[in-house]
Amino acid sequence: MGPAEIAVVAGVGIAAAVIFFIVGYFLRKATAEKKIKSAEAEAQRLVDEARKDAESAKKEILVEAKDEAFKIKNDAEREAKERRTEVQRQERRISQKEENLDRKLENLEKKEETLNNKIKANEARMEEIEKSIVEQNEMLQRIAEMTTEEARELLMSRVESETRHEMAMKLSELEEEYRETAEDKAKNLIALAIQRCAADSVSEQTVSVVALPNDEMKGRIIGREGRNIRAIETLTGVDLIIDDTPEAIAISTFDPVRREVARLALEKLVSDGRIHPSRVEDMVEKCRKEVDVAIKKAGEQATFETGIHGLNPELIKLLGRLRYRTSYGQNVLRHSIEVSLLSGMIASELGVDVNVARRAGLLHDIGKAMTHEIDGSHVQIGVDIARKYKESKEIIHAIEAHHGDVEPTTYIAMIVQAADAISAARPGARRENLENYIKRLQKLEEIASSFKGIEKAFAIQAGREIRIMVKPEEVSDDEMIFLARDIARKVESELEYPGQIKINVVRETRQSEYAK
């Protein structure tokens, strides 16, 4: 192929390329225009949808805003209505108060006017009375030839006599009414408590006596040069009394626990037959442990019988020690249990806490367990022990007040005081030394005879009653009431006694005449 052909072919190729380029350009332009139109149509659609959504949201927001505005408006109207109602109510109350005040003011004005009238009337009456008194005084002076002072003394004595008579009659009526109600209830309550509490009335002996198989045993107990008896007395802290009493040895000591240890040890030594200092030491130690166990068991048994729980173990041991303590022959532990049961029964009838009453009754004499070791009264010792072992204030006060050392201020203290008196005063509970008994009767008669106008005084009913005969010309019927009360107060303050003593004052007027 020649150059001319090549040039022709190249020209044709260039023309074809240009044509293809132009065709491609127009095709691309047409395609682009279609895409632009499609995009514009899509954009217009999106704009239209956005407008629709915006209008819908706008409508919803407007609806919600209207609802909220309506709700706020309703709340505001309701609140305004409530406030108007409250204001109206307050206005009505204020108007009512004003009306009441007006009425009260009117009443006060009327009362003031009435009072002024009464004052004026009283003043007029007082003037009349003063004039009458002056006239009566002048008349009395003229009639009786007495001065004003003498007349005043006579008038005062008459008024005092009449007033005293009225007071005595009123006091007698009140006491009679009290006896008809309070005494019946108290007797029924105490009788019910005593009936429900079955307690023994056996007086215990405080002297321990050990029986011997024969009199030869006395020599063996004494030992060579008294070494055995010295060992026993030194280890137990007691005194052995070996006298002419056949086949018996008495044990003497102020401490009942030591006496019990010595008694047990001596009985075991006598039954064993081997008596020498080393054996005595072993036996005493063994018996001391046995007594400690018995003390603990006695305390636990006391708490079991009374139904009391939560006591300190040391308090339980001290309760057990009371098993070997007596008071006028009455076992103190049995007495404490009895007081506890009585206190619980009385408390249940009165509606008071039964558990506290029983606890106070059981612990009221706890100080007697330590009276041989600590100086002071058993009441104060018991108070100190109760405080030491964290007992409640109510229990401590009941212990402190059960003998009247302080005035009882709680129901529990009064109940324990009454139960203690019941347990100690019932027949057979205690035995009293004859000499002390006679002295108490003599003192009772001396107290009654120390008052003015007493003719005779007799202590009867084993000191439970004092019968007093008065001189009728010196003591009137009205004065008898005050005399009996004064004697009772003096007996309470100067004499110690179990239970109560009846003061019976008798006034008798006799007139004799002989027909001839």
C-alpha positions as CSV (number, residue, x, y, z in Angstrom):
1,M,0.0,0.0,0.0
2,G,1.2,3.4,-1.0
3,P,1.5,6.5,1.0
4,A,-1.7,7.9,-0.7
5,E,-3.7,4.9,0.5
6,I,-2.3,5.1,3.9
7,A,-3.2,8.8,4.1
8,V,-6.7,8.0,2.9
9,V,-7.1,5.2,5.5
10,A,-5.8,7.5,8.2
11,G,-8.2,10.2,7.2
12,V,-11.1,7.8,7.3
13,G,-10.0,6.6,10.7
14,I,-9.8,10.2,12.0
15,A,-13.2,11.0,10.6
16,A,-14.7,7.9,12.2
17,A,-13.1,8.7,15.5
18,V,-14.5,12.2,15.4
19,I,-17.9,10.9,14.5
20,F,-17.7,8.4,17.4
21,F,-16.6,11.1,19.7
22,I,-19.5,13.4,18.7
23,V,-22.0,10.5,19.0
24,G,-20.6,9.5,22.4
25,Y,-20.7,13.1,23.6
26,F,-24.4,13.5,22.6
27,L,-25.2,10.1,24.2
28,R,-23.4,11.0,27.4
29,K,-25.2,14.4,27.4
30,A,-28.5,12.8,26.9
31,T,-27.8,10.3,29.7
32,A,-26.6,13.0,32.0
33,E,-29.8,15.1,31.3
34,K,-31.9,12.1,32.1
35,K,-30.0,11.5,35.3
36,I,-30.4,15.2,36.1
37,K,-34.1,15.2,35.5
38,S,-34.4,12.0,37.5
39,A,-32.4,13.5,40.4
40,E,-34.5,16.7,40.2
41,A,-37.7,14.7,40.3
42,E,-36.3,12.7,43.3
43,A,-35.2,15.9,45.0
44,Q,-38.7,17.4,44.4
45,R,-40.3,14.2,45.8
46,L,-38.1,14.4,48.9
47,V,-38.9,18.0,49.3
48,D,-42.6,17.3,49.0
49,E,-42.3,14.4,51.6
50,A,-40.3,16.7,53.9
51,R,-43.0,19.3,53.6
52,K,-45.7,16.8,54.3
53,D,-43.8,15.5,57.4
54,A,-43.1,19.0,58.6
55,E,-46.8,19.9,58.3
56,S,-47.8,16.6,60.1
57,A,-45.2,17.3,62.9
58,K,-46.4,20.9,63.1
59,K,-50.0,19.7,63.4
60,E,-49.0,17.2,66.1
61,I,-47.0,19.8,68.0
62,L,-49.9,22.2,67.7
63,V,-52.3,19.6,69.0
64,E,-50.0,18.7,71.9
65,A,-49.5,22.3,72.7
66,K,-53.2,22.9,72.7
67,D,-53.7,19.8,75.0
68,E,-51.0,21.0,77.4
69,A,-52.4,24.5,77.4
70,F,-55.9,23.1,78.1
71,K,-54.5,21.0,80.9
72,I,-52.6,23.9,82.4
73,K,-55.7,26.0,82.1
74,N,-57.8,23.3,83.9
75,D,-55.2,22.9,86.7
76,A,-55.1,26.7,87.1
77,E,-58.9,26.9,87.2
78,R,-59.1,24.0,89.7
79,E,-56.4,25.5,91.9
80,A,-58.1,28.9,91.7
81,K,-61.4,27.2,92.6
82,E,-59.8,25.4,95.6
83,R,-58.2,28.6,96.8
84,R,-61.5,30.4,96.4
85,T,-63.1,27.6,98.4
86,E,-60.4,27.8,101.1
87,V,-60.7,31.6,101.3
88,Q,-64.4,31.3,101.6
89,R,-64.0,28.7,104.3
90,Q,-61.6,30.9,106.2
91,E,-63.9,33.8,105.8
92,R,-66.7,31.8,107.2
93,R,-64.6,30.7,110.2
94,I,-63.4,34.3,110.7
95,S,-67.0,35.5,110.6
96,Q,-68.1,32.8,113.0
97,K,-65.3,33.6,115.4
98,E,-66.2,37.3,115.2
99,E,-69.8,36.3,115.9
100,N,-68.7,34.2,118.9
101,L,-66.4,36.9,120.1
102,D,-69.3,39.4,119.9
103,R,-71.6,37.0,121.8
104,K,-68.9,36.4,124.4
105,L,-68.3,40.1,124.7
106,E,-72.0,40.6,125.2
107,N,-72.1,37.8,127.8
108,L,-69.0,39.3,129.5
109,E,-70.7,42.7,129.6
110,K,-73.8,41.2,131.0
111,K,-71.8,39.2,133.6
112,E,-69.8,42.3,134.4
113,E,-73.0,44.2,135.0
114,T,-74.4,41.4,137.1
115,L,-71.2,41.1,139.0
116,N,-71.2,44.9,139.7
117,N,-74.7,44.6,140.9
118,K,-73.8,41.7,143.2
119,I,-70.8,43.6,144.5
120,K,-73.0,46.5,145.2
121,A,-75.5,44.2,146.9
122,N,-72.7,42.5,148.9
123,E,-71.3,45.8,149.9
124,A,-74.7,46.9,151.1
125,R,-75.0,43.5,152.8
126,M,-71.6,43.8,154.4
127,E,-72.5,47.2,155.8
128,E,-75.6,45.7,157.3
129,I,-73.6,42.8,158.7
130,E,-71.0,45.2,160.2
131,K,-73.7,47.2,161.7
132,S,-75.4,44.0,163.0
133,I,-72.0,42.8,164.4
134,V,-71.4,46.2,166.1
135,E,-74.9,46.1,167.6
136,Q,-74.5,42.4,168.7
137,N,-71.1,43.2,170.2
138,E,-72.6,46.1,172.1
139,M,-75.4,43.9,173.2
140,L,-73.1,41.1,174.3
141,Q,-71.0,43.5,176.2
142,R,-74.0,44.9,177.9
143,I,-75.5,41.5,178.6
144,A,-72.4,39.5,179.5
145,E,-70.2,42.4,180.5
146,M,-67.4,41.0,178.3
147,T,-64.8,42.8,176.3
148,T,-64.5,42.5,172.6
149,E,-61.5,40.1,172.9
150,E,-63.3,37.9,175.3
151,A,-66.3,37.7,173.0
152,R,-64.1,37.0,170.0
153,E,-62.4,34.1,171.9
154,L,-65.8,32.7,172.9
155,L,-67.0,32.9,169.3
156,M,-63.8,31.3,167.9
157,S,-63.9,28.4,170.4
158,R,-67.6,27.7,169.4
159,V,-66.7,27.8,165.7
160,E,-63.7,25.6,166.2
161,S,-65.7,23.1,168.2
162,E,-68.5,23.0,165.6
163,T,-65.9,22.7,162.8
164,R,-64.0,20.0,164.6
165,H,-67.2,18.0,165.1
166,E,-68.1,18.3,161.4
167,M,-64.5,17.3,160.4
168,A,-64.7,14.3,162.7
169,M,-68.1,13.2,161.3
170,K,-66.9,13.7,157.7
171,L,-63.7,11.8,158.4
172,S,-65.7,9.0,160.0
173,E,-67.9,8.8,157.0
174,L,-65.0,8.7,154.6
175,E,-63.2,6.0,156.6
176,E,-66.4,3.9,156.7
177,E,-66.8,4.2,153.0
178,Y,-63.2,3.3,152.5
179,R,-63.5,0.3,154.7
180,E,-66.6,-0.9,152.8
181,T,-64.8,-0.9,149.5
182,A,-61.0,-1.0,149.8
183,E,-60.8,-3.5,152.7
184,D,-63.1,-6.0,151.1
185,K,-61.2,-5.8,147.8
186,A,-57.8,-6.0,149.6
187,K,-58.9,-9.0,151.8
188,N,-60.3,-10.8,148.7
189,L,-57.1,-10.2,146.8
190,I,-54.8,-11.2,149.6
191,A,-56.9,-14.3,150.5
192,L,-56.9,-15.3,146.9
193,A,-53.1,-15.0,146.7
194,I,-52.6,-17.0,149.9
195,Q,-55.0,-19.7,148.8
196,R,-53.1,-20.1,145.5
197,C,-49.7,-20.3,147.3
198,A,-49.3,-23.5,149.3
199,A,-46.2,-23.0,151.5
200,D,-45.0,-24.9,154.5
201,S,-45.0,-23.3,157.9
202,V,-42.1,-25.3,159.6
203,S,-39.7,-23.2,161.7
204,E,-36.1,-24.3,161.1
205,Q,-33.5,-24.6,163.8
206,T,-30.3,-22.7,163.5
207,V,-28.2,-24.9,165.8
208,S,-26.5,-27.9,164.1
209,V,-26.1,-31.0,166.2
210,V,-24.1,-34.1,165.0
211,A,-25.1,-37.4,166.5
212,L,-22.3,-39.7,167.6
213,P,-22.5,-43.5,167.7
214,N,-20.9,-43.4,171.2
215,D,-19.1,-41.1,173.7
216,E,-15.8,-42.7,172.7
217,M,-16.1,-40.9,169.4
218,K,-15.8,-37.5,171.2
219,G,-12.3,-38.4,172.2
220,R,-11.3,-39.4,168.7
221,I,-12.7,-36.1,167.4
222,I,-10.7,-34.2,169.9
223,G,-7.6,-36.1,169.0
224,R,-4.2,-36.2,170.7
225,E,-3.6,-32.9,172.4
226,G,-6.7,-31.6,170.6
227,R,-5.1,-31.6,167.1
228,N,-8.2,-33.1,165.4
229,I,-10.7,-30.6,166.8
230,R,-8.3,-27.7,166.1
231,A,-7.9,-28.8,162.5
232,I,-11.7,-29.0,162.1
233,E,-12.3,-25.6,163.7
234,T,-9.4,-24.0,161.7
235,L,-10.5,-25.4,158.3
236,T,-14.2,-24.7,158.7
237,G,-14.2,-21.6,160.8
238,V,-16.7,-23.0,163.4
239,D,-16.7,-23.8,167.1
240,L,-17.3,-27.3,168.2
241,I,-19.1,-27.5,171.5
242,I,-18.3,-30.8,173.3
243,D,-20.1,-30.9,176.6
244,D,-21.9,-33.5,178.8
245,T,-24.6,-34.1,176.2
246,P,-24.4,-37.8,175.5
247,E,-23.6,-38.9,172.0
248,A,-23.8,-35.4,170.4
249,I,-21.7,-32.5,169.4
250,A,-23.0,-29.0,168.7
251,I,-21.6,-26.8,165.9
252,S,-21.7,-23.0,166.6
253,T,-20.9,-20.2,164.1
254,F,-22.5,-17.1,162.7
255,D,-22.1,-18.2,159.1
256,P,-24.7,-20.9,158.1
257,V,-22.7,-22.0,155.1
258,R,-19.7,-22.8,157.2
259,R,-21.9,-24.6,159.7
260,E,-23.3,-26.8,157.0
261,V,-19.8,-27.6,155.7
262,A,-18.7,-28.5,159.2
263,R,-21.7,-30.6,159.8
264,L,-21.3,-32.6,156.6
265,A,-17.6,-33.1,157.2
266,L,-18.1,-34.2,160.8
267,E,-20.8,-36.7,159.8
268,K,-18.6,-38.2,157.1
269,L,-15.6,-38.4,159.4
270,V,-17.7,-40.1,162.1
271,S,-19.1,-42.6,159.6
272,D,-15.7,-43.2,158.1
273,G,-13.9,-43.6,161.5
274,R,-10.5,-42.3,160.2
275,I,-10.0,-39.0,162.0
276,H,-6.7,-37.2,161.7
277,P,-5.6,-33.7,160.4
278,S,-4.9,-34.7,156.8
279,R,-8.1,-36.7,156.5
280,V,-10.0,-33.8,158.1
281,E,-8.5,-31.4,155.5
282,D,-9.5,-33.7,152.6
283,M,-13.0,-34.2,153.9
284,V,-13.6,-30.5,154.6
285,E,-12.5,-29.6,151.0
286,K,-14.8,-32.3,149.6
287,C,-17.8,-31.2,151.7
288,R,-17.1,-27.5,150.7
289,K,-17.4,-28.5,147.0
290,E,-20.6,-30.5,147.8
291,V,-22.1,-27.5,149.6
292,D,-21.2,-25.2,146.6
293,V,-22.9,-27.6,144.2
294,A,-25.9,-27.7,146.6
295,I,-26.0,-23.9,146.8
296,K,-26.0,-23.6,143.0
297,K,-28.7,-26.3,142.6
298,A,-30.8,-24.5,145.3
299,G,-30.6,-21.2,143.5
300,E,-31.4,-22.8,140.1
301,Q,-34.4,-24.6,141.7
302,A,-35.7,-21.4,143.2
303,T,-35.6,-19.7,139.7
304,F,-37.3,-22.7,138.2
305,E,-40.1,-22.7,140.8
306,T,-40.7,-19.0,140.3
307,G,-40.3,-19.0,136.5
308,I,-37.6,-16.4,136.5
309,H,-35.0,-16.4,133.7
310,G,-32.0,-14.4,132.8
311,L,-30.5,-14.0,136.3
312,N,-26.8,-13.5,136.6
313,P,-25.1,-16.7,137.7
314,E,-23.6,-14.9,140.7
315,L,-27.1,-13.9,141.8
316,I,-28.2,-17.5,141.5
317,K,-25.4,-18.6,143.8
318,L,-26.4,-15.9,146.3
319,L,-29.9,-17.2,146.2
320,G,-28.7,-20.7,146.9
321,R,-26.8,-19.4,150.0
322,L,-30.2,-18.2,151.4
323,R,-31.0,-21.9,151.8
324,Y,-28.8,-22.0,154.9
325,R,-30.0,-18.6,156.2
326,T,-33.0,-18.3,158.6
327,S,-34.9,-15.4,160.0
328,Y,-36.8,-16.0,163.2
329,G,-36.7,-19.7,162.3
330,Q,-38.1,-19.2,158.8
331,N,-35.9,-20.3,155.9
332,V,-35.0,-17.2,153.9
333,L,-34.9,-19.0,150.5
334,R,-38.3,-20.5,151.1
335,H,-39.5,-17.1,152.3
336,S,-38.1,-15.5,149.1
337,I,-39.8,-18.0,146.9
338,E,-43.1,-17.6,148.7
339,V,-42.9,-13.8,148.4
340,S,-42.1,-14.1,144.7
341,L,-45.1,-16.3,144.1
342,L,-47.4,-14.1,146.2
343,S,-46.1,-11.0,144.4
344,G,-46.8,-12.6,141.0
345,M,-50.4,-13.6,142.0
346,I,-51.2,-10.1,143.4
347,A,-49.7,-8.5,140.3
348,S,-51.8,-10.6,138.0
349,E,-54.9,-9.6,139.9
350,L,-54.0,-5.9,139.7
351,G,-52.9,-6.0,136.0
352,V,-49.2,-5.3,136.8
353,D,-46.2,-7.0,135.1
354,V,-46.1,-10.4,136.7
355,N,-42.5,-11.3,135.7
356,V,-41.1,-8.1,137.3
357,A,-43.1,-8.6,140.4
358,R,-41.9,-12.2,140.8
359,R,-38.3,-11.2,140.1
360,A,-38.5,-8.4,142.7
361,G,-40.1,-10.7,145.3
362,L,-37.4,-13.4,144.8
363,L,-34.5,-10.9,145.1
364,H,-36.0,-8.7,147.9
365,D,-33.9,-10.4,150.7
366,I,-30.8,-11.2,148.6
367,G,-28.7,-9.0,150.9
368,K,-29.2,-11.6,153.7
369,A,-26.8,-13.9,151.8
370,M,-23.9,-11.5,152.6
371,T,-24.8,-10.0,156.0
372,H,-22.2,-12.2,157.7
373,E,-19.5,-10.9,155.4
374,I,-20.4,-7.2,154.7
375,D,-21.3,-4.6,157.3
376,G,-24.7,-2.9,156.9
377,S,-28.4,-3.8,156.8
378,H,-29.5,-6.5,154.4
379,V,-31.6,-3.9,152.5
380,Q,-28.6,-1.8,151.6
381,I,-26.5,-4.8,150.8
382,G,-29.3,-6.1,148.6
383,V,-29.5,-2.8,146.8
384,D,-25.7,-2.8,146.2
385,I,-25.8,-6.3,144.9
386,A,-28.7,-5.6,142.5
387,R,-26.9,-2.6,141.1
388,K,-23.7,-4.5,140.7
389,Y,-25.4,-7.2,138.6
390,K,-27.4,-4.6,136.5
391,E,-30.9,-5.2,137.7
392,S,-33.5,-2.7,136.7
393,K,-34.3,0.5,138.7
394,E,-37.8,-1.0,139.5
395,I,-36.3,-4.1,141.1
396,I,-33.7,-2.0,143.0
397,H,-36.4,0.3,144.4
398,A,-38.6,-2.7,145.4
399,I,-35.6,-4.1,147.4
400,E,-34.9,-0.8,148.9
401,A,-38.5,-0.1,150.0
402,H,-39.7,-3.6,151.2
403,H,-39.0,-2.7,154.8
404,G,-40.1,0.9,154.5
405,D,-36.6,2.4,154.6
406,V,-37.7,4.5,151.7
407,E,-41.3,5.3,150.6
408,P,-42.5,2.9,148.0
409,T,-43.4,4.8,144.8
410,T,-44.2,2.0,142.4
411,Y,-46.9,-0.7,142.3
412,I,-44.1,-3.4,142.2
413,A,-42.6,-2.0,145.4
414,M,-45.9,-1.9,147.2
415,I,-46.8,-5.5,146.1
416,V,-43.5,-6.9,147.3
417,Q,-43.9,-5.1,150.6
418,A,-47.4,-6.6,151.1
419,A,-46.2,-10.1,150.0
420,D,-43.3,-9.9,152.4
421,A,-45.6,-9.0,155.3
422,I,-48.0,-11.8,154.3
423,S,-45.2,-14.4,154.2
424,A,-43.7,-13.3,157.5
425,A,-46.9,-12.8,159.5
426,R,-48.8,-15.9,158.7
427,P,-49.2,-18.3,161.7
428,G,-46.3,-20.6,162.2
429,A,-44.0,-18.9,159.7
430,R,-41.7,-17.4,162.3
431,R,-40.9,-17.9,165.9
432,E,-40.0,-15.0,168.2
433,N,-37.8,-14.9,171.3
434,L,-40.1,-14.8,174.4
435,E,-38.2,-11.9,175.9
436,N,-38.5,-9.8,172.7
437,Y,-42.1,-10.7,172.4
438,I,-42.9,-9.5,176.0
439,K,-40.9,-6.3,175.5
440,R,-42.8,-5.6,172.3
441,L,-46.2,-6.0,174.1
442,Q,-45.0,-3.8,177.0
443,K,-43.8,-1.1,174.5
444,L,-47.1,-1.3,172.7
445,E,-49.0,-0.6,175.9
446,E,-46.6,2.2,176.9
447,I,-47.1,4.0,173.6
448,A,-50.9,3.8,174.0
449,S,-50.8,5.0,177.6
450,S,-48.6,8.0,176.8
451,F,-51.5,9.9,175.3
452,K,-53.7,12.2,177.3
453,G,-57.1,10.9,178.5
454,I,-56.1,7.2,178.4
455,E,-57.4,5.2,181.4
456,K,-56.1,1.7,180.5
457,A,-54.5,0.0,177.6
458,F,-54.3,-3.8,176.9
459,A,-52.3,-5.6,174.3
460,I,-54.3,-8.6,173.2
461,Q,-54.4,-11.2,170.3
462,A,-50.7,-11.8,170.7
463,G,-49.9,-8.2,170.1
464,R,-52.1,-8.0,167.0
465,E,-54.6,-5.6,168.7
466,I,-54.3,-2.9,171.4
467,R,-57.5,-2.2,173.2
468,I,-57.6,1.3,174.8
469,M,-60.1,2.5,177.4
470,V,-60.4,6.3,177.5
471,K,-61.8,8.6,180.2
472,P,-65.2,9.7,178.9
473,E,-65.1,13.1,180.6
474,E,-61.8,14.0,178.9
475,V,-62.1,12.4,175.5
476,S,-65.2,13.0,173.4
477,D,-66.6,10.8,170.6
478,D,-65.2,13.1,167.9
479,E,-61.7,13.2,169.6
480,M,-61.6,9.4,169.6
481,I,-61.2,9.3,165.9
482,F,-58.1,11.6,166.0
483,L,-56.8,9.8,169.1
484,A,-56.9,6.3,167.3
485,R,-55.1,7.8,164.3
486,D,-52.4,9.5,166.4
487,I,-51.7,6.3,168.3
488,A,-51.5,4.3,165.1
489,R,-48.9,6.8,163.6
490,K,-46.8,6.6,166.8
491,V,-46.9,2.8,166.8
492,E,-45.8,2.7,163.2
493,S,-42.9,5.1,163.8
494,E,-41.5,3.6,167.1
495,L,-42.3,-0.1,167.0
496,E,-41.1,-3.0,164.7
497,Y,-43.6,-5.7,164.2
498,P,-44.8,-8.2,161.5
499,G,-48.1,-7.7,159.8
500,Q,-50.5,-5.0,161.3
501,I,-51.8,-4.0,164.7
502,K,-55.4,-3.0,165.2
503,I,-56.0,0.2,167.4
504,N,-59.3,-0.3,169.2
505,V,-60.4,2.8,171.2
506,V,-63.4,2.3,173.6
507,R,-65.3,5.1,175.3
508,E,-68.0,4.1,177.7
509,T,-70.2,6.3,179.8
510,R,-72.1,4.8,182.8
511,Q,-74.6,6.4,185.1
512,S,-75.6,4.7,188.3
513,E,-78.4,5.6,190.7
514,Y,-79.9,3.8,193.6
515,A,-83.6,3.7,194.4
516,K,-84.2,3.8,198.2
